[in-house]
Amino acid sequence: MATLGGVGRLPVAPGTWGSLAVLPLWWLLRPRGPVAYGLLVLALTLAGLVALGLYFVDPSYQRNDFRGAARLLASRAAPTDALVFEAPYTELAINFYLKTNHARIPMPVGEPIDEVATERKLRADAYGYDRLWLVL
């Protein structure tokens, strides 16, 4: 995803930004005729091609590597370790790839997050395990 001056992630692709930059100019100039419409189509197509190219080279567009995470857990987590999952979808994906019998501990759910209650629950759930692996 695109970043805005280091502020953070924006929920749109770079091609969308290019398209949004072309449309106000189009509205201000209000050209008429087939050549003008052809230029608009060309500008939007180029913005889309740039975005498509970024999807293949920009690492921020890559999917999470659940298979690699499961491989790491299988090789390094001991049988006396427990896995703590931050989100249910993460647990589903790891369970698909990880075929071991490690204990699985879900994170407490709630809005807003109560830090004291979360810490208390994790301490109680973690009792008896050597290490906890936090899977995000």
CNS distance restraints for C-alpha pairs under 8 A (distance, minus, plus):
assign (resid   1 and name CA) (resid   9 and name CA) 6.25 0.50 0.50
assign (resid   1 and name CA) (resid  10 and name CA) 6.26 0.50 0.50
assign (resid   1 and name CA) (resid  11 and name CA) 6.74 0.50 0.50
assign (resid   1 and name CA) (resid  12 and name CA) 6.46 0.50 0.50
assign (resid   1 and name CA) (resid  13 and name CA) 5.65 0.50 0.50
assign (resid   1 and name CA) (resid  14 and name CA) 7.11 0.50 0.50
assign (resid   1 and name CA) (resid  60 and name CA) 5.99 0.50 0.50
assign (resid   1 and name CA) (resid  61 and name CA) 6.26 0.50 0.50
assign (resid   2 and name CA) (resid   9 and name CA) 6.11 0.50 0.50
assign (resid   2 and name CA) (resid  10 and name CA) 5.72 0.50 0.50
assign (resid   2 and name CA) (resid  11 and name CA) 7.86 0.50 0.50
assign (resid   2 and name CA) (resid  12 and name CA) 7.10 0.50 0.50
assign (resid   2 and name CA) (resid  13 and name CA) 6.38 0.50 0.50
assign (resid   2 and name CA) (resid  14 and name CA) 5.93 0.50 0.50
assign (resid   3 and name CA) (resid   7 and name CA) 6.89 0.50 0.50
assign (resid   3 and name CA) (resid   8 and name CA) 5.60 0.50 0.50
assign (resid   3 and name CA) (resid   9 and name CA) 5.00 0.50 0.50
assign (resid   3 and name CA) (resid  10 and name CA) 5.98 0.50 0.50
assign (resid   4 and name CA) (resid   8 and name CA) 6.30 0.50 0.50
assign (resid   4 and name CA) (resid   9 and name CA) 7.13 0.50 0.50
assign (resid   4 and name CA) (resid  10 and name CA) 7.20 0.50 0.50
assign (resid  12 and name CA) (resid  16 and name CA) 6.44 0.50 0.50
assign (resid  12 and name CA) (resid  17 and name CA) 7.61 0.50 0.50
assign (resid  13 and name CA) (resid  17 and name CA) 6.99 0.50 0.50
assign (resid  13 and name CA) (resid  51 and name CA) 6.60 0.50 0.50
assign (resid  14 and name CA) (resid  18 and name CA) 6.48 0.50 0.50
assign (resid  14 and name CA) (resid  47 and name CA) 7.88 0.50 0.50
assign (resid  14 and name CA) (resid  50 and name CA) 7.69 0.50 0.50
assign (resid  14 and name CA) (resid  51 and name CA) 5.39 0.50 0.50
assign (resid  14 and name CA) (resid  54 and name CA) 7.96 0.50 0.50
assign (resid  15 and name CA) (resid  19 and name CA) 6.22 0.50 0.50
assign (resid  15 and name CA) (resid  47 and name CA) 4.82 0.50 0.50
assign (resid  15 and name CA) (resid  48 and name CA) 4.92 0.50 0.50
assign (resid  15 and name CA) (resid  49 and name CA) 7.54 0.50 0.50
assign (resid  15 and name CA) (resid  50 and name CA) 6.34 0.50 0.50
assign (resid  15 and name CA) (resid  51 and name CA) 4.39 0.50 0.50
assign (resid  15 and name CA) (resid  52 and name CA) 7.70 0.50 0.50
assign (resid  16 and name CA) (resid  20 and name CA) 6.07 0.50 0.50
assign (resid  16 and name CA) (resid  47 and name CA) 7.47 0.50 0.50
assign (resid  16 and name CA) (resid  48 and name CA) 7.59 0.50 0.50
assign (resid  16 and name CA) (resid  51 and name CA) 7.88 0.50 0.50
assign (resid  17 and name CA) (resid  21 and name CA) 6.14 0.50 0.50
assign (resid  18 and name CA) (resid  22 and name CA) 6.42 0.50 0.50
assign (resid  18 and name CA) (resid  44 and name CA) 7.45 0.50 0.50
assign (resid  18 and name CA) (resid  47 and name CA) 5.24 0.50 0.50
assign (resid  18 and name CA) (resid  48 and name CA) 7.98 0.50 0.50
assign (resid  19 and name CA) (resid  23 and name CA) 6.42 0.50 0.50
assign (resid  19 and name CA) (resid  43 and name CA) 7.73 0.50 0.50
assign (resid  19 and name CA) (resid  44 and name CA) 5.66 0.50 0.50
assign (resid  19 and name CA) (resid  47 and name CA) 6.24 0.50 0.50
assign (resid  19 and name CA) (resid  48 and name CA) 7.95 0.50 0.50
assign (resid  20 and name CA) (resid  24 and name CA) 7.08 0.50 0.50
assign (resid  21 and name CA) (resid  25 and name CA) 7.07 0.50 0.50
assign (resid  22 and name CA) (resid  26 and name CA) 6.23 0.50 0.50
assign (resid  22 and name CA) (resid  40 and name CA) 7.73 0.50 0.50
assign (resid  22 and name CA) (resid  43 and name CA) 7.18 0.50 0.50
assign (resid  22 and name CA) (resid  44 and name CA) 7.49 0.50 0.50
assign (resid  23 and name CA) (resid  27 and name CA) 6.23 0.50 0.50
assign (resid  24 and name CA) (resid  28 and name CA) 6.20 0.50 0.50
assign (resid  25 and name CA) (resid  29 and name CA) 6.14 0.50 0.50
assign (resid  26 and name CA) (resid  30 and name CA) 5.64 0.50 0.50
assign (resid  26 and name CA) (resid  31 and name CA) 7.24 0.50 0.50
assign (resid  26 and name CA) (resid  40 and name CA) 7.78 0.50 0.50
assign (resid  31 and name CA) (resid  36 and name CA) 5.88 0.50 0.50
assign (resid  32 and name CA) (resid  36 and name CA) 5.98 0.50 0.50
assign (resid  32 and name CA) (resid  37 and name CA) 7.45 0.50 0.50
assign (resid  33 and name CA) (resid  37 and name CA) 6.57 0.50 0.50
assign (resid  34 and name CA) (resid  38 and name CA) 6.01 0.50 0.50
assign (resid  35 and name CA) (resid  39 and name CA) 6.21 0.50 0.50
assign (resid  36 and name CA) (resid  40 and name CA) 6.33 0.50 0.50
assign (resid  37 and name CA) (resid  41 and name CA) 6.24 0.50 0.50
assign (resid  38 and name CA) (resid  42 and name CA) 6.10 0.50 0.50
assign (resid  39 and name CA) (resid  43 and name CA) 6.07 0.50 0.50
assign (resid  40 and name CA) (resid  44 and name CA) 6.19 0.50 0.50
assign (resid  41 and name CA) (resid  45 and name CA) 6.01 0.50 0.50
assign (resid  42 and name CA) (resid  46 and name CA) 6.11 0.50 0.50
assign (resid  43 and name CA) (resid  47 and name CA) 6.23 0.50 0.50
assign (resid  44 and name CA) (resid  48 and name CA) 6.20 0.50 0.50
assign (resid  45 and name CA) (resid  49 and name CA) 6.16 0.50 0.50
assign (resid  46 and name CA) (resid  50 and name CA) 6.19 0.50 0.50
assign (resid  47 and name CA) (resid  51 and name CA) 6.30 0.50 0.50
assign (resid  48 and name CA) (resid  52 and name CA) 6.11 0.50 0.50
assign (resid  49 and name CA) (resid  53 and name CA) 6.12 0.50 0.50
assign (resid  50 and name CA) (resid  54 and name CA) 6.29 0.50 0.50
assign (resid  51 and name CA) (resid  55 and name CA) 6.36 0.50 0.50
assign (resid  52 and name CA) (resid  56 and name CA) 6.98 0.50 0.50
assign (resid  53 and name CA) (resid  57 and name CA) 6.70 0.50 0.50
assign (resid  54 and name CA) (resid  58 and name CA) 5.31 0.50 0.50
assign (resid  55 and name CA) (resid  61 and name CA) 5.88 0.50 0.50
assign (resid  55 and name CA) (resid  62 and name CA) 7.94 0.50 0.50
assign (resid  56 and name CA) (resid  61 and name CA) 7.86 0.50 0.50
assign (resid  58 and name CA) (resid  62 and name CA) 7.61 0.50 0.50
assign (resid  65 and name CA) (resid  69 and name CA) 6.30 0.50 0.50
assign (resid  66 and name CA) (resid  70 and name CA) 6.06 0.50 0.50
assign (resid  66 and name CA) (resid  93 and name CA) 6.36 0.50 0.50
assign (resid  66 and name CA) (resid  94 and name CA) 6.00 0.50 0.50
assign (resid  66 and name CA) (resid  97 and name CA) 7.49 0.50 0.50
assign (resid  67 and name CA) (resid  71 and name CA) 6.19 0.50 0.50
assign (resid  67 and name CA) (resid  94 and name CA) 7.33 0.50 0.50
assign (resid  67 and name CA) (resid  97 and name CA) 5.91 0.50 0.50
assign (resid  68 and name CA) (resid  72 and name CA) 6.17 0.50 0.50
assign (resid  69 and name CA) (resid  73 and name CA) 6.22 0.50 0.50
assign (resid  69 and name CA) (resid  94 and name CA) 7.57 0.50 0.50
assign (resid  70 and name CA) (resid  74 and name CA) 6.04 0.50 0.50
assign (resid  70 and name CA) (resid  94 and name CA) 5.86 0.50 0.50
assign (resid  70 and name CA) (resid  97 and name CA) 5.90 0.50 0.50
assign (resid  70 and name CA) (resid  98 and name CA) 5.16 0.50 0.50
assign (resid  71 and name CA) (resid  75 and name CA) 6.25 0.50 0.50
assign (resid  71 and name CA) (resid  97 and name CA) 7.94 0.50 0.50
assign (resid  71 and name CA) (resid  98 and name CA) 7.28 0.50 0.50
assign (resid  72 and name CA) (resid  76 and name CA) 6.05 0.50 0.50
assign (resid  72 and name CA) (resid  77 and name CA) 7.90 0.50 0.50
assign (resid  73 and name CA) (resid  77 and name CA) 5.13 0.50 0.50
assign (resid  73 and name CA) (resid  98 and name CA) 7.86 0.50 0.50
assign (resid  74 and name CA) (resid  98 and name CA) 6.85 0.50 0.50
assign (resid  74 and name CA) (resid 100 and name CA) 7.13 0.50 0.50
assign (resid  77 and name CA) (resid  81 and name CA) 6.12 0.50 0.50
assign (resid  77 and name CA) (resid 133 and name CA) 7.89 0.50 0.50
assign (resid  79 and name CA) (resid 101 and name CA) 7.41 0.50 0.50
assign (resid  79 and name CA) (resid 102 and name CA) 6.05 0.50 0.50
assign (resid  80 and name CA) (resid 102 and name CA) 7.41 0.50 0.50
assign (resid  80 and name CA) (resid 129 and name CA) 5.54 0.50 0.50
assign (resid  80 and name CA) (resid 130 and name CA) 5.80 0.50 0.50
assign (resid  80 and name CA) (resid 131 and name CA) 7.44 0.50 0.50
assign (resid  81 and name CA) (resid 102 and name CA) 6.52 0.50 0.50
assign (resid  81 and name CA) (resid 103 and name CA) 7.12 0.50 0.50
assign (resid  81 and name CA) (resid 129 and name CA) 5.37 0.50 0.50
assign (resid  81 and name CA) (resid 130 and name CA) 5.44 0.50 0.50
assign (resid  81 and name CA) (resid 131 and name CA) 4.85 0.50 0.50
assign (resid  81 and name CA) (resid 132 and name CA) 5.83 0.50 0.50
assign (resid  81 and name CA) (resid 133 and name CA) 7.37 0.50 0.50
assign (resid  82 and name CA) (resid 102 and name CA) 5.67 0.50 0.50
assign (resid  82 and name CA) (resid 103 and name CA) 4.68 0.50 0.50
assign (resid  82 and name CA) (resid 104 and name CA) 5.84 0.50 0.50
assign (resid  82 and name CA) (resid 105 and name CA) 7.01 0.50 0.50
assign (resid  82 and name CA) (resid 126 and name CA) 7.39 0.50 0.50
assign (resid  82 and name CA) (resid 129 and name CA) 6.33 0.50 0.50
assign (resid  82 and name CA) (resid 130 and name CA) 7.92 0.50 0.50
assign (resid  82 and name CA) (resid 131 and name CA) 6.43 0.50 0.50
assign (resid  82 and name CA) (resid 132 and name CA) 4.98 0.50 0.50
assign (resid  82 and name CA) (resid 133 and name CA) 6.24 0.50 0.50
assign (resid  83 and name CA) (resid 102 and name CA) 6.75 0.50 0.50
assign (resid  83 and name CA) (resid 103 and name CA) 6.09 0.50 0.50
assign (resid  83 and name CA) (resid 104 and name CA) 4.85 0.50 0.50
assign (resid  83 and name CA) (resid 105 and name CA) 5.95 0.50 0.50
assign (resid  83 and name CA) (resid 132 and name CA) 5.74 0.50 0.50
assign (resid  83 and name CA) (resid 133 and name CA) 4.75 0.50 0.50
assign (resid  83 and name CA) (resid 134 and name CA) 6.12 0.50 0.50
assign (resid  83 and name CA) (resid 135 and name CA) 6.90 0.50 0.50
assign (resid  84 and name CA) (resid 104 and name CA) 6.00 0.50 0.50
assign (resid  84 and name CA) (resid 105 and name CA) 4.65 0.50 0.50
assign (resid  84 and name CA) (resid 106 and name CA) 5.68 0.50 0.50
assign (resid  84 and name CA) (resid 107 and name CA) 6.58 0.50 0.50
assign (resid  84 and name CA) (resid 132 and name CA) 6.59 0.50 0.50
assign (resid  84 and name CA) (resid 133 and name CA) 5.83 0.50 0.50
assign (resid  84 and name CA) (resid 134 and name CA) 4.78 0.50 0.50
assign (resid  84 and name CA) (resid 135 and name CA) 5.97 0.50 0.50
assign (resid  85 and name CA) (resid  90 and name CA) 6.64 0.50 0.50
assign (resid  85 and name CA) (resid  91 and name CA) 5.94 0.50 0.50
assign (resid  85 and name CA) (resid 104 and name CA) 7.38 0.50 0.50
assign (resid  85 and name CA) (resid 105 and name CA) 6.34 0.50 0.50
assign (resid  85 and name CA) (resid 106 and name CA) 5.06 0.50 0.50
assign (resid  85 and name CA) (resid 107 and name CA) 5.92 0.50 0.50
assign (resid  85 and name CA) (resid 134 and name CA) 6.12 0.50 0.50
assign (resid  85 and name CA) (resid 135 and name CA) 5.04 0.50 0.50
assign (resid  85 and name CA) (resid 136 and name CA) 6.37 0.50 0.50
assign (resid  86 and name CA) (resid  90 and name CA) 7.20 0.50 0.50
assign (resid  86 and name CA) (resid 106 and name CA) 6.70 0.50 0.50
assign (resid  86 and name CA) (resid 107 and name CA) 5.42 0.50 0.50
assign (resid  86 and name CA) (resid 134 and name CA) 7.30 0.50 0.50
assign (resid  86 and name CA) (resid 135 and name CA) 6.29 0.50 0.50
assign (resid  86 and name CA) (resid 136 and name CA) 5.26 0.50 0.50
assign (resid  87 and name CA) (resid  91 and name CA) 6.75 0.50 0.50
assign (resid  87 and name CA) (resid 106 and name CA) 7.53 0.50 0.50
assign (resid  87 and name CA) (resid 107 and name CA) 7.26 0.50 0.50
assign (resid  87 and name CA) (resid 136 and name CA) 7.07 0.50 0.50
assign (resid  88 and name CA) (resid  92 and name CA) 6.38 0.50 0.50
assign (resid  88 and name CA) (resid 106 and name CA) 7.58 0.50 0.50
assign (resid  89 and name CA) (resid  93 and name CA) 6.26 0.50 0.50
assign (resid  90 and name CA) (resid  94 and name CA) 6.13 0.50 0.50
assign (resid  90 and name CA) (resid 135 and name CA) 7.36 0.50 0.50
assign (resid  90 and name CA) (resid 136 and name CA) 6.84 0.50 0.50
assign (resid  91 and name CA) (resid  95 and name CA) 5.91 0.50 0.50
assign (resid  92 and name CA) (resid  96 and name CA) 6.34 0.50 0.50
assign (resid  93 and name CA) (resid  97 and name CA) 6.83 0.50 0.50
assign (resid  94 and name CA) (resid  98 and name CA) 5.65 0.50 0.50
assign (resid  95 and name CA) (resid  99 and name CA) 6.91 0.50 0.50
assign (resid 105 and name CA) (resid 125 and name CA) 7.07 0.50 0.50
assign (resid 107 and name CA) (resid 118 and name CA) 7.65 0.50 0.50
assign (resid 107 and name CA) (resid 122 and name CA) 7.64 0.50 0.50
assign (resid 108 and name CA) (resid 118 and name CA) 6.09 0.50 0.50
assign (resid 108 and name CA) (resid 121 and name CA) 7.55 0.50 0.50
assign (resid 109 and name CA) (resid 113 and name CA) 7.50 0.50 0.50
assign (resid 110 and name CA) (resid 114 and name CA) 7.55 0.50 0.50
assign (resid 113 and name CA) (resid 118 and name CA) 7.61 0.50 0.50
assign (resid 114 and name CA) (resid 118 and name CA) 6.05 0.50 0.50
assign (resid 115 and name CA) (resid 119 and name CA) 6.05 0.50 0.50
assign (resid 116 and name CA) (resid 120 and name CA) 6.12 0.50 0.50
assign (resid 117 and name CA) (resid 121 and name CA) 6.08 0.50 0.50
assign (resid 118 and name CA) (resid 122 and name CA) 6.12 0.50 0.50
assign (resid 119 and name CA) (resid 123 and name CA) 6.05 0.50 0.50
assign (resid 120 and name CA) (resid 124 and name CA) 6.25 0.50 0.50
assign (resid 121 and name CA) (resid 125 and name CA) 6.06 0.50 0.50
assign (resid 122 and name CA) (resid 126 and name CA) 5.79 0.50 0.50
assign (resid 123 and name CA) (resid 127 and name CA) 6.26 0.50 0.50
assign (resid 126 and name CA) (resid 132 and name CA) 7.19 0.50 0.50
